[in-house]
Amino acid sequence: MLKDFLEGKPLGHPIHPMLVHFPIGLFLLSFLLDLASLAFPSVPSLVRDSFYAMLLGLIMALVAGPCRVSWITPTFAAIIRGNARRRHT
């Protein structure tokens, strides 16, 4: 049940590609807020907001990671067994 959810079977599409953008964007936002806090030291909320963007980015990365692992593990197992489908382009 959990594996099916992580693979995105209820949605018909893997969840990882939908979630991976959030940590990237939040880490970038955290970096930009840190730069802004250096440029504008009189605004103390920039440092706090940068911290929360980094924290939320870390949480989202921890959510997106298992989705990728559950999605790619069967492919790696098939490669190791030697019965993976080969695509010729």
WORACOR-V821934 format. One line per field, one symbol per residue. phi: phi as a letter, one per 20 degrees, with the letter a starting at -180 (. if undefined). burial: + if it has 16 or more other ideal C-beta (glycine too) atoms within 10 Angstrom, else -. A space follows every 50 residues. Layout:
# WORACOR-V821934
phi = ???
burial = ???
This chain:
# WORACOR-V821934
phi = .ffffffnffenbgegffeffffffffffffffffffffcffdfffffff ffffffffffffefffffffeegffffffffndffdddd
burial = -----+++-----+++--++-++--++-++--++--+--------+--++ --++-++--++-++--++-++------------------
